[in-house]
Amino acid sequence: MSTLAEDVLQLVFDDKTGRSVINQTYLDSVIAGALLLDLIRLGRVTPGQPEGKDGKDRAAIVTDRTPTGDPLLDAALATVAEKPRTLRKAVEALVKGNRKAVIERLVERGILRHDRSRVLGIFKLTSFPAADTENEAALRRALVATLHEGAAPDSRTASLIALLHSVKSLPKVVGGDKAQLKARADAIVAGNPADDAVREAVKQVWTAVEMNAAAVAAAAS
């Protein structure tokens, strides 16, 4: 099975142009959150409590350092294990370099194609159009069924919705009325059909990604 990060990237890359439909800064934050959420779902990381009595978030805990067998996730696990970090700080630590790593993985798997071209014979352009859309199409059908048709999502679909919703990118991925999408996504994040620990983790990662993306955007403005 693909990682959440791979699924997210397939959903936000335009099949024809091979470019992201959302800001790359936001995409980096979402990919970081997806890697972290996969580690939580696999039992390698446990989120800290959102706020302690002193008002400060508690650090996430690496509860199992056993390799997952997936190079992307194992590299992310090593980063999170370097020192105690809150989920937001863990997202910040995982931002750098992982977009490139996920793209390379998808190219190696034959899901994306690496195209190179030049504008006016001078400026280099790189794009990653779709080469195999089978998995992406299945993901998109699940999102549309959940967000537009009222279907009950499974835990993985709910996690993808939470990640995309954290940077307000659902309208660009599935289309539709923004207000209605927001209301439906908010309800899904609150009621993720997972066990209590994973449901709480999704909420915390959603908040961490949202805050990190907002902070980066503010710093760039």
VENGIUR-V373600 format. One line per field, one symbol per residue. ss: DSSP state (H for helix, E for strand, L for the rest). phi: phi as a letter, one per 20 degrees, with the letter a starting at -180 (. if undefined). psi: psi as a letter, one per 30 degrees, with the letter a starting at -180 (. if undefined). Layout:
BEGIN
ss = ???
phi = ???
psi = ???
END
This chain:
BEGIN
ss = LLLHHHHHHHHHELLLLLLELLLHHHHHHHHHHHHHHHHHHLLLEELLLLLLLLLLLLLEEELLLLLLLLHHHHHHHHHHLLLLELHHHHHHHHHLLHHHHHHHHHHHLLLELLEEEEELLLEEEEELLELLLHHHHHHHHHHHHHHLLLLLLLHHHHHHHHHHHLLLLHHHHHLLLHHHHHHHHHHHHHLLLLLHHHHHHHHHHHHHHHHHHHHHHHHHL
phi = .ffgfffgfffeeffefmcfecgffffgfffffffffffffemecdfffgbefendfeffdeebefgendgffffffffffgafbffffffgfeffnfgfffgfffffemeddedcbcdlmceeccbcffdbdgffffffffffffeddmffeeffffffffffffdldggfecmofffffffffgffffcgfcfgffgffffffgfffgfffffffffee
psi = klleeeeeeeefkkeefglkflkfeeeeeeeeeeeeeeeeefgfkkklkekafggkklklkjfjgkkffjeeeeeeeeeefelkkleeeeeeffekffeeeeeeeeeefgelkjkklkkggekkkklilkfjgeeeeeeeeeeeeeeffglklleeeeeeeeeeffghgeefefllkeeeeeeeeeeeefhkhlleeeeeeeeeeeeeeeeeeeeeeeff.
END
